[in-house]
Amino acid sequence: MKAIVYEKYGPPDVLQLKEVEKPIPKEDEALVKVHAASVNAADLEILRGTWAARFGGPLRPQHKIPGSDLAGRVEAVGSNVKQLQPGDEIWGDLSFPYGYGTFAEYVCVSENALVMKPASMTFEEASTYPQSAIISLQSLRDKGQIQPGQKVLINGAGGGMGTFAVQLAKYYGAEVTGVDSASKLNMLRSIGADHVIDYAQEDYTKSGQRYDLILDVVAYRSVFDYRRALSPEGIFLIVGGSLATFLQVLILGALISRMGSKKLGPNAYEPNNKEDLAFLAELFESGDVVPFIDRRYPLSEVPEAIRYLEEEPHLGKIVITMDHNNKT
Ligand SMILES: NC(=O)c1ccc[n+]([C@@H]2O[C@H](COP(=O)([O-])OP(=O)(O)OC[C@H]3O[C@@H](n4cnc5c(N)ncnc54)[C@H](OP(=O)(O)O)[C@@H]3O)[C@@H](O)[C@H]2O)c1
């Protein structure tokens, strides 16, 4: 089969399209024919070998085939697989601990990572949800305890996760502020943001506004800046950003949270939660939360897709679409 393979950390150029052995499922695994796989900023961070990526592979990548979001069809199952059978259409998130590998024509994975895909969604649409939408949902609803009428701010609102987070916050009845680059602000208004901020023009932590819930996808500031931007009972959740900010929010944020009424901490994330994916499928069908696909690339152009994510102001998600009939 064809797969995108890398042997060392680096820029998208280290990714190569190669012919590799088609995997054989172990007893508790399914072999899935990949139809679509979306690209996440986390894929770029793992490729470049940022701090979080190096826990599993300090010197070189732990998993040779990248990619975590998956939508596809089960082709074969191991002898202990109970819930799936060949022909089932599934979606899932193959990030830690499920071994990645979705930038390939086929992948073998534990059945625990796979959930039946709603028939109403295309494979491309389905591939955008497993990581970005689940993190947004669990952060806002579970850890963030979002309530109608609250002032909620999403920083990084125009990217893969943010476009889901804005729609979810609106669904829960919040007054939503979306922060991103100028070219994305009209789109943020069109998906329901009540207020928008161009991050190049205004620092949301210094505007004097106070928010009940902040979900920050690209957090690079001091924990004290975030505390200032919260209302007296406000909650700040970090999803992505710098290691320094993450550690500050983890350690100092825990202390601040214990001493006062403002809460600061990392987001919640339980991948492949069946009830949450079913709930997101309902929101897709009702039109309340839909994916925004900026561009589609074939498997051979994964390096270009990741370069686009890194260098261009992409809107929402970028999807890798497999063409199983075209073998070139
Ligand atoms: N905690 C977890 O469990 C977990 C799991 C997976 C991923 N993540 C993290 O989630 C993060 C975001 O993922 P994603 O896929 O949504 O990324 P994404 O698609 O690249 O979206 C990020 C958005 O932030 C915008 N942005 C860049 N700099 C900004 C700034 N200073 N202020 C405001 N907005 C800014 C980007 O716009 P421009 O490009 O136009 O500037 C882009 O629209 C990644 O860091 C990833 O590691 C966390």
The ligand as an SDF file (V2000), in Angstrom:
LIG
                    3D

 48 52  0  0  0  0  0  0  0  0999 V2000
   -4.5710   19.3520   24.6660 N   0  0  0  0  0  0  0  0  0  0  0  0
   -4.8580   18.3980   23.8110 C   0  0  0  0  0  0  0  0  0  0  0  0
   -5.3270   17.3880   24.2090 O   0  0  0  0  0  0  0  0  0  0  0  0
   -4.6190   18.6520   22.3600 C   0  0  0  0  0  0  0  0  0  0  0  0
   -4.8600   17.6480   21.4240 C   0  0  0  0  0  0  0  0  0  0  0  0
   -4.6640   17.9260   20.0740 C   0  0  0  0  0  0  0  0  0  0  0  0
   -4.2290   19.1870   19.6850 C   0  0  0  0  0  0  0  0  0  0  0  0
   -3.9680   20.1320   20.6200 N   0  0  0  0  0  0  0  0  0  0  0  0
   -3.4450   21.4640   20.2490 C   0  0  0  0  0  0  0  0  0  0  0  0
   -4.4430   22.3080   19.7420 O   0  0  0  0  0  0  0  0  0  0  0  0
   -3.7760   23.3580   19.0420 C   0  0  0  0  0  0  0  0  0  0  0  0
   -4.6100   23.9210   17.8870 C   0  0  0  0  0  0  0  0  0  0  0  0
   -4.9720   22.9760   16.9630 O   0  0  0  0  0  0  0  0  0  0  0  0
   -5.7550   23.3640   15.6240 P   0  0  0  0  0  0  0  0  0  0  0  0
   -5.7390   22.0960   14.8270 O   0  0  0  0  0  0  0  0  0  0  0  0
   -7.0290   24.0300   15.9040 O   0  0  0  0  0  0  0  0  0  0  0  0
   -4.7690   24.4440   14.9620 O   0  0  0  0  0  0  0  0  0  0  0  0
   -5.0080   25.3990   13.7120 P   0  0  0  0  0  0  0  0  0  0  0  0
   -5.9760   24.8080   12.7700 O   0  0  0  0  0  0  0  0  0  0  0  0
   -3.6500   25.7830   13.2080 O   0  0  0  0  0  0  0  0  0  0  0  0
   -5.7060   26.6800   14.3520 O   0  0  0  0  0  0  0  0  0  0  0  0
   -5.0010   27.6580   15.0930 C   0  0  0  0  0  0  0  0  0  0  0  0
   -5.6220   29.0110   14.7700 C   0  0  0  0  0  0  0  0  0  0  0  0
   -5.0300   29.9940   15.6100 O   0  0  0  0  0  0  0  0  0  0  0  0
   -4.7230   31.1490   14.8380 C   0  0  0  0  0  0  0  0  0  0  0  0
   -3.6520   31.8730   15.4840 N   0  0  0  0  0  0  0  0  0  0  0  0
   -2.3120   31.8040   15.2780 C   0  0  0  0  0  0  0  0  0  0  0  0
   -1.6750   32.6340   16.1300 N   0  0  0  0  0  0  0  0  0  0  0  0
   -2.6360   33.2360   16.8830 C   0  0  0  0  0  0  0  0  0  0  0  0
   -2.5990   34.1870   17.9200 C   0  0  0  0  0  0  0  0  0  0  0  0
   -1.4580   34.7120   18.3790 N   0  0  0  0  0  0  0  0  0  0  0  0
   -3.7620   34.5750   18.4790 N   0  0  0  0  0  0  0  0  0  0  0  0
   -4.9490   34.0800   18.0400 C   0  0  0  0  0  0  0  0  0  0  0  0
   -5.0500   33.1590   17.0440 N   0  0  0  0  0  0  0  0  0  0  0  0
   -3.8960   32.7430   16.4760 C   0  0  0  0  0  0  0  0  0  0  0  0
   -4.3610   30.5860   13.4800 C   0  0  0  0  0  0  0  0  0  0  0  0
   -4.5200   31.5710   12.4870 O   0  0  0  0  0  0  0  0  0  0  0  0
   -3.3490   32.0140   11.4570 P   0  0  0  0  0  0  0  0  0  0  0  0
   -2.6670   30.7430   11.0440 O   0  0  0  0  0  0  0  0  0  0  0  0
   -4.0800   32.6980   10.3560 O   0  0  0  0  0  0  0  0  0  0  0  0
   -2.4570   32.9160   12.2300 O   0  0  0  0  0  0  0  0  0  0  0  0
   -5.3820   29.4700   13.3360 C   0  0  0  0  0  0  0  0  0  0  0  0
   -6.5900   29.9520   12.7970 O   0  0  0  0  0  0  0  0  0  0  0  0
   -2.4140   22.8160   18.6540 C   0  0  0  0  0  0  0  0  0  0  0  0
   -1.4220   23.5410   19.3410 O   0  0  0  0  0  0  0  0  0  0  0  0
   -2.4400   21.3970   19.1460 C   0  0  0  0  0  0  0  0  0  0  0  0
   -1.2240   20.9630   19.6780 O   0  0  0  0  0  0  0  0  0  0  0  0
   -4.1800   19.8760   21.9370 C   0  0  0  0  0  0  0  0  0  0  0  0
  1  2  1  0
  2  3  2  0
  2  4  1  0
  4  5  1  0
  4 48  2  0
  5  6  2  0
  6  7  1  0
  7  8  2  0
  8  9  1  0
  8 48  1  0
  9 10  1  0
  9 46  1  0
 10 11  1  0
 11 12  1  0
 11 44  1  0
 12 13  1  0
 13 14  1  0
 14 15  2  0
 14 16  1  0
 14 17  1  0
 17 18  1  0
 18 19  2  0
 18 20  1  0
 18 21  1  0
 21 22  1  0
 22 23  1  0
 23 24  1  0
 23 42  1  0
 24 25  1  0
 25 26  1  0
 25 36  1  0
 26 27  1  0
 26 35  1  0
 27 28  2  0
 28 29  1  0
 29 30  1  0
 29 35  2  0
 30 31  1  0
 30 32  2  0
 32 33  1  0
 33 34  2  0
 34 35  1  0
 36 37  1  0
 36 42  1  0
 37 38  1  0
 38 39  2  0
 38 40  1  0
 38 41  1  0
 42 43  1  0
 44 45  1  0
 44 46  1  0
 46 47  1  0
M  CHG  2   8   1  16  -1
M  END
$$$$
